[in-house]
Amino acid sequence: MSVRFGIYGCQHGHIATFMKEMSELGAECAGIYEPERNALSRRLAEQYGIPLLESAIPLTDESISIIGSSAVNNEKIGVIEWCEKHGKHIMLDKPVVTSREGLESLEKAAAGGRIQIGMLLTERFRPAIAALKRNIDAGVLGNIVSITMRKPHKLTPASRHEWHFSKERNGGIIVDLFVHDFDLLRWLTGQEVKAVQSLLAKNIMPEHPTFYDTACAQVLMGGGTMAQLYADWHTPDKSWTWGDCRIFVTGTQGSAELRLSGDPSIVPNEELYFQITHGEPFVRIIPEAVPVSITQDFMNRIEGKASLLTHRDVIEASRAALLADENANRVDLINLMA
């Protein structure tokens, strides 16, 4: 692959996935521009033997066709607009927007047709979830009645940037974390989000008044499937993983449970998929490896080939997360109990 790419904004380790997969595809990284020159950008520059840039100007070079970004969340839309101006395709970590204004700008940039915009919605590319999608499409579980997703997270505040605790800059727990779940709901069911009711709770960190640590949502999809989403920042520090993440699916012909991380019975890098139907007893499904990475899928889109993720997926997952955030009832338990 004769492709050069660069990094514009390096605030979250998610960007390392993009850099690794681009390198595996034979692409060359021209450098990292991160205004803060933080520890992450220095580590990745050393790991890949690439320069830390003083400005974004070197990234405008015509030989660089793709940009990766894990900038501060509310600044990403500005990076997208910069990329559109300079004709650079861009892959970002989630979320790509934190406001309705940002969503409108994202839609405008996507509709312009000059560049492709990707988001690291990596859950679709997990083997167990891909296997679940195949079984749902094959009708193994019947009509899907309900989907429940649990996604607790480890906070480790000492290692977080200050902007993580700002609603304005980060977007908040619903926008930041549920965007993955809304993408999966759309993909697994083939339905659009019709209605959302959600709750936010603040239990910790009075020094960060706009930071809420627990969220849940009840979702109705356009085809009648109901969903329950849950996320928090309360995984214990002693946990061996960042969170015990699970998906439960109920259909008219069967049910499934996915244990994606955090279960002590899971060996490293293994996912568990259990299923039972009216016609078959309880069984563990052994998923096949997903044949394409999220980065290769993005490259396929750039090259005009069929891709799993599209502009519409990026936009609609973002729209649903913003809707859930806007509709949320907020409970500040710190001040309530004071």
N, C-alpha and C positions, 0 to 999 in steps of 0.2 A: 504494500500500500504506500503510495507516494503522497502522503498527507502530512501537513504540519498543523499543529494546533497550539493554542496558548491558554493560560489560565488568567482570568480577570476576576479577582476576588477570591480569597482563600481563607474563609472563616470557619468552615466545618469540615471534619474529616471525610464526609461523604464524597468529596471531590476526588479522594484517592482512588475510589472505585473506578471513576471515569478515566483517570490517568492510567491506572493499571491496565484496564481493558483496551484503551487506545494503544498503549505500548505493545500489548499482545497482538494487536492487529497490524503492527508494523509502523504506526504513525510516530512522528517525531514531535516532541514538545519543545517549543521555541523559548518558553520562559514563563514565569509567574509574576503577575502584577498584583500585589497586595499592599495597599497604602500603609498598613500598620507594620509590615514585615514581621508578622507574629511568628511564634514558634512552629506552627503548622507549616506555614509557607517556607520557612527556613529548612525544616526537616524534609519536605518533599523536594525542594530544590537540590538539597544534598543527595537524597536518595536517587534522583533521576539525573544528576549531574547537569542541571540546567540553571540559567541565571535567574536571580531575583531582579526584576525590572524596576527602574526608577519611576516610570510612568506607563500609561497604556499605549503610548505612541508606537513603540516597536511592534505591538500587536496589530497595527493597521497594515503591516507589510502584506503585499498581494499574495505572497507564498503561504500565508496563514489563512486557512479557510474555515476553521472551526474554533470556537471558544468554549471553555468550560468555566463554570462559575459556582462558587459557594459563598457569594458575597452576603453581607447582612441582608436579612430577608426583605425588608422594605426598600432596599436599594437595588434589588435584582432587576426590577422593571427598567431602571435606568440603564443597566448593563445590556438588557435586551434591546432597548432603543438605540444604544451605541452600536450594537452589533448590526442592527438593521441599517443604520446609517452607513456603516462600512462594509456591508455585504458579507457578514460572517455568520454562519450557522452557530447555534449555541445550545449547549446542554447544561442545565442547572440542577442543583439539588433542590429538594422541596423545602418550603413552598415557594412558588415563583412569584406570587403576589400576596399582599396582605390587606388589600382594600378594594372596594368597588372601582375606584378610580384606576387602580393598578390593573384590575381585570379588564376594564375598557381599553386600556393601552395595550394589554396583551392581545386582546381580540383584534385590535387594529393592526398590530405588528404581524399577527398570523395571517390576517386577510390580505396583507400587502403582497404576499407571495414571493418576496425576495429571499427570505431566509426560512430555515426550519428551526423550530424551537422545541427542545426536548426537556423533560423533567425526569429525574431519577426515581420513577415509580417502579422500584425494583421488585415489589411483591409479586407482580405477574410472572416474574422470571424464576420464582422459587419452584423447585420440582413438585413439591406436594400440592401447591396451589394450582399449578398448571395441570396436574393430574385430576384435581377436583373439578376444574373447568371442563376437562374432557368428559368426565363422568356426568356432569350436569347436562352438557350439550347432548350426550348420548341418551339422556332420559333415565339413567340408572336410579336416580333419586326421585323421579317423578317431577311434578310441578313443585317449585321451591316455595315453601311457605314462609320460612324464616331463616335469617342469617344473623349470628351473633359473633362479634369480634371483640376480643379483649387485648389491650396493648399497654400494659403497665411499663413504665420506664424508670431507669435509675437516673437520679438528678445529678449527683456529684457536683454540687454548686461551686466548689473551689476551682473546678476545671472549666467552668462555663464562662463565656464572655458576658460582660455586663449587659449587652444588648439582649441577651436571651431572656432576661427578666422584665423587659419592657414590652408592653402590649403593642405600642406603636411600631417598634422596630422589629419585633419578632413575629407578631401576628397573633400570638396566644396559642394555647394548647390545642384548641379545636382546629385552627387553620394549619398549625404546624404538623399535627399528628393524624388527624382524621382525613387529611387529603388522600393518604394511602388507602384508607378504608372505603371512601367514596369511589375511588377509582375501581377497587375490587368489586364493590356492589354493582356498579354499572357493567363491568366486564363479566362477572359470574352470571348475572341475571339477564343481560341484554336489555335492561330497563333503565329509564331515566329516573332521577330522584323527583318525587312528586311533592312530598311534605316532610318537614323536619321539626321536631321539638327537642330541645336540648337544655342541659343544666351545666353550670360551671360552679365549682366550689373553691374557696380559698381557705386553706387550713394552716399554712406556714408562711414564713417570710414577710412579716409586716413591713420590713424595710423596703420591699418592692410591692407597692400597693396595687399595681396593675397586673401582677403575676398571679394567675390562678393555676392550681396544681392538679385538679381532678375534673374530668368531664365525662358526660354520657349523653347519648342521643337516641331518640326513637325515630326511625326513618320509615316512610312509606314509599315504595317504588311504584312507578307508573303501571306496572302489570299486576300489582297487588302483593308482591313480596314485602314482608315487614323485616326490619333489621334493628338490632340493638348494638350500639357502639360504646366502648368504654376505654378510657385512657387515663393514666395518672403519672405523677412523678414521684412515686412512693416505693419503688422496688428497693429493698434494703441494700445498704452498702456492701454487706457480706455476700450478696448474691453472686453466683459464678457467671451470671450473664446479665445483660441490660434489662431483661424483662421476660416474664412467663407469658408468651403470646400464643393465643389459641383462637381457632375459628370453629364454630359449631353451625352445621347446616341441617335444617329439617325440611324434608320433602314429603310429598304424598305417598311415595313408595319406599322411602328409606331415609337414613340420616348419616351424617359424617362428622368426625371431629379431627381437627388438625392441631397437633402440638408442635409449634414452630421453634420455640426456644424456651428455656427456663425450667422444663420438666427434668427432674433429676435422673429419670430413666433414659434421657436422650444423650447419646454419646456426642462428642464434638462434631459439629457440621452435619448432624443427622436430623431429619424431620420425620415426625410420625403422622401417619394418615390412617385412621380407623373408619370402618364403614359397615353398616348393617342395613339390609333391605328386607322387604316382605319375602323375597325369593331366595336370598342368600344369608347365611349366618354371619355373625361378627367376624371380620377379617381385617388384617393389616394390609393396606395397599402399599406396594413398593414402587414409588414413582420413578419414572425415567428422567434422565438429565434433560434439561431444556436445551434444545439444539442451538440456540442463539442467545447471546448476551444482550443486555439492554443497550449497550453501546453499539454492537453490531446491528441491532434493530434500528437504531437512530441513523447509522450510516446507510442502511438500506433505504430509509426514507429520503435522505439527502440525495441518493442516487436514483430516486424515482421508482424504487421497487416497493413491493408490498411490505408493510410493517405492522407490528402488533400494536404499537402506540402511535397515535396520530395527534395533530393539533387539537382536534375536537376533544380527545381524551384529556389532554392537559387542561384545556379550558373548562370542561364540564366538571372535572374533579375539583378544580379550584373554585368554580362557582358554587358547588354544593357545600364545600367547606366554609366559604364565606357566608352562605345562607344559614348554616347551622350556628355559626358564631353570632350572627346578627339576631337570630331567634332565641338565643340562650338566656335563660333566667340565671342571674348571677347571685351567689350567696357568699358573702364575706363572713365566714364563721369566726374569724379572729375578732372582728369588731362586734359581731353578734353576741359573742360570749363574754365580752369585756364588761 
